[in-house]
Amino acid sequence: MTPVEAMLSVNALIEDLRHIMGTRPHTGWPPMAEAALKHHQPLIEDALLDENHRMLQTAGHRALRGLVSSDADEIRAAITEIRRIESTVGSS
């Protein structure tokens, strides 16, 4: 895997998260999030990612785990982190 492919994979992880939360009823989130976690395993090596994509990967996995366990606080914290990272990248 190249660094570009690694970053695209992390972006796909975040898009999968958006798709689950944005298009499906919350009752369907746990099984879909579990499938997304399995699909996005193993974690991409840190050496292939820039700092922002490493943080996005961590926060994306955290949000998906929160969806699986229906942990609203975990979901909220992870989504807040994703938004913070994306706003920082967007303002650079």
ABEGO torsion letter per residue (X at the ends): XBAAAAAAAAAAAAAAAAAAAAABBAAAAAAAAAAAAAAAOBBBBAAABBAAAAAAAAAAAAAAAAAAAGBAAAAAAAAAAAAAAAAAAAAX
